[in-house]
Each structure stands twice: as structure tokens, then as C-alpha cells.
Amino acid sequence: MLLGECKFKNSKVTISDCKDLKKCCNDMPKYYYIFSKSGFKEILIELSKKANIKLISLEEICNKT
């Protein structure tokens, strides 16, 4: 299952935001995609390297051809 969330705010996405996303589906195994206008806190970036979490910035979306 793929679960995604878009954060269009002026602050970086936190690990708490990620935990809230996981809670909404009872922590069932799945892949998480989080899209952010303002980037991600370093702790979330590190967690994403060890878990099924893909972080995608607005810059990445706009620079794709």
C-alpha cells in the first residue's frame, strides 16, 4: 500500500508529522511518500533512509523534466 501526504507550509516537515501519517492507518506495512514545500527536518531525513519513507521536495518536483 502506498500512502502519501502533501505539506504546503513555510516550515520543514517534522518526524511528528510522519508519525501522524503512520497513525492514520494503524501502522500497517506500507510505503510513505511525503511531499513538502519547505523541506524536511534532518531527523526525518535520517529516518527515511532506514524506513519505507520517500521524501520529495517542491524543488525536486519542479526540476523534473
Phi and psi in degrees as a GROMACS rama.xvg file:
@    title "Ramachandran Plot"
@    xaxis  label "Phi"
@    yaxis  label "Psi"
@TYPE xy
-108.422  129.816  LEU-2
-128.253  130.305  LEU-3
-131.079  159.943  GLY-4
-149.035  139.427  GLU-5
-106.967  132.568  CYS-6
-119.592  103.306  LYS-7
-107.087  76.4136  PHE-8
-136.392  171.442  LYS-9
-92.2895  13.0519  ASN-10
-127.069  157.602  SER-11
-69.4532  149.135  LYS-12
-71.7983  137.133  VAL-13
-105.43  170.405  THR-14
-65.5052  -29.6024  ILE-15
-62.8178  -40.168  SER-16
-59.9616  -40.9753  ASP-17
-66.0795  -42.2185  CYS-18
-62.058  -39.3751  LYS-19
-62.3186  -39.6022  ASP-20
-64.1777  -42.7672  LEU-21
-65.5732  -38.3526  LYS-22
-62.4862  -33.3433  LYS-23
-65.0293  -16.3977  CYS-24
-123.064  28.6277  CYS-25
56.7182  31.7431  ASN-26
55.3546  28.4989  ASP-27
-65.9042  148.41  MET-28
-60.3671  130.338  PRO-29
-168.781  174.786  LYS-30
-103.666  135.708  TYR-31
-111.587  131.953  TYR-32
-119.381  126.892  TYR-33
-122.574  123.003  ILE-34
-103.941  133.961  PHE-35
-138.161  137.101  SER-36
-70.3545  -37.956  LYS-37
-110.214  7.60475  SER-38
95.323  -164.069  GLY-39
-138.019  146.048  PHE-40
-65.3089  147.214  LYS-41
-56.836  -39.6743  GLU-42
-62.5381  -35.238  ILE-43
-71.1486  -37.0441  LEU-44
-61.151  -44.462  ILE-45
-64.205  -43.2126  GLU-46
-61.8071  -38.6216  LEU-47
-63.2363  -25.5313  SER-48
-72.8747  -19.3425  LYS-49
-109.273  -6.4168  LYS-50
-130.49  177.059  ALA-51
-84.2642  54.9961  ASN-52
-122.586  122.85  ILE-53
-110.058  123.399  LYS-54
-103.654  127.525  LEU-55
-129.105  119.603  ILE-56
-87.3745  161.342  SER-57
-60.1514  -37.5436  LEU-58
-59.3229  -43.1975  GLU-59
-62.6952  -41.1898  GLU-60
-65.2197  -44.6919  ILE-61
-73.5812  -24.7901  CYS-62
-91.2866  -2.86136  ASN-63
-73.7611  137.169  LYS-64
